[in-house]
Amino acid sequence: MNILILGSGGREHSLAWAVKQNPKCDRLIVAPGNAGIAEIADCADINILDGEAVAVFAEENAVDFIIVGPEAPLAAGVADRLRASGLTVFGPSAAAARLEASKTFTQEICDAAGAPTARWARFEAPGPARAHIRTTGAPIVIKADGLAAGKGVVVAMTEAEALAAIDDMFAGEFGTAGTSVVIEEFMSGEEASFFVLVDGTTLLPIGTAQDHKRVGEGDTGPNTGGMGAYSPAPVMTPEITSLALERIVRPTMAEMARRGTPYQGVLFVGLMIEQGEPRLVEYNCRFGDPECQVLMMRLGAQAFDLIQACATGQLDRIAVNWAEDHALTVVLAANGYPGTYAKGSEIRGLADLPEDSSNMVFHAGTRASGGQTLASGGRVLNVTARGATLQEARDRAYAMLDRIDWPEGFCRRDIGWRAL
């Protein structure tokens, strides 16, 4: 098969790495890709938000299967345009992708489905939002209603921080994503990520992970797109996993189908667990980043079989074969991230690192130039390892990371601290 993956981050590099191992894969193309992806796949310079351009490219290159990696093309309806051309696509319709593209839509769906989540209110102007915060108090959670690349959430521990977040969002910090704001109650507990494949009818849980969203060690500082992750998440016991599936995911998917927008793709279920009870934090309509990296390390070649079954409505005919292992990834980010950071610095030492089923460096914000690997984004590399235990995976990942020569970057040194 000729397989096309849309995206350019660490998530897409790990997807490409797993898909490449599957014997069904004859040719692998990633658009637009990055420096690491270019070593294992053909990279294509096309606008992945332009469904027409992607469809034409797929037809010209005899593409048999398309995996949409990021949320932006899904929200833009790229999957719909590709299906209209008769192409087989992994990823939800634009209507179903509203589960991520609109915080208001998600809350309305959860209310209708009876899925446990935070109390919430929506505001389209700063004045009423500020009044609500003064009435409610802190801690409180402020969310840009639209897509903000995983950064449009402020967990405000003080009223002053919450009011500043309102001012920033309505002032355009997250562009059009912040033209309306959802304010939610603060939920205490431990967060976890739960991944479920949905083909419109059948639900298949495929794994759990725990992300580290804050930039600083000990979960301090501003939210980021994710500074590291590990899988599985010990907090997701079989009992809690079952509760999340039956109380949250199934009712949500049933409500989506009832509205005429059945969901097809991977559903990223962000959960808060307290005293054995899961509540929904958010839905995402794609694999998490960096959670995808640890899931792909553990799934390997079978990842494509699962993705293909999901896209073709055959999830009831397949099962996940998990090894009893662990995976952990550490994000190397550019100094200054998630604020202002420089691009163009050289990253050295990557060629000397192992690349196998237990050790991989997945590229995120990189580009190749004149035989050098250069940093081109905020989150730049995902240093990832597997082990029989989480401690072994962690030790391998940090041992690899310490061999990378990049003074312009930094990482958190405590990835996996909750479990360990």
RABEL-V361027 format. One line per field, one symbol per residue. ss: DSSP state (2 for helix, 1 for strand, 0 for the rest). psi: psi as a letter, one per 40 degrees, with the letter a starting at -180 (. if undefined). A space follows every 10 residues. Layout:
ss = ???
psi = ???
This chain:
ss = 0111111002 2222222222 0000001111 1100002220 0111000000 2222222222 0000111100 2222200222 2222000111 0000000222 2022222222 2220001001 1110022222 2222220001 1111000000 0011110022 2222222222 0000222200 1111100001 1111111110 0011111111 1001110001 1110000111 1000000222 2222222222 2222222200 0001111111 1111001111 1111000000 2222222220 0222222222 2000222000 0000011111 1111000000 0000011102 2200010011 1110011110 0111100011 1111111002 2222222222 2000100011 0000000000
psi = ihhhhhiead dddddddddd eheehdhhhh heaadddeee ihhhgiheeg dddddddddd efhdhhhhci dddddeeddd ddddeeihhh iiidddeedd ehdddddddd ddefhhaiii iiieiddddd ddddddaiii hhhhdahffe efhhgheidd ddddddddde eedfaededi hhhiihhiah iihhhhhhfd dihhheiiih igdidiiefi aiiaeheiii hihddgiddd dddddddddd ddddddddee gihhahhhhh ihhhfehiih diiifiiihe ddddddddda dedddddddd deffdeeiih ghigaiihih hhihhdheah iiieihhied eeiigaeehi hhicgiihhf eihiheadhd ihhhiiidid dddddddddd deehggdeii iiefheddd.
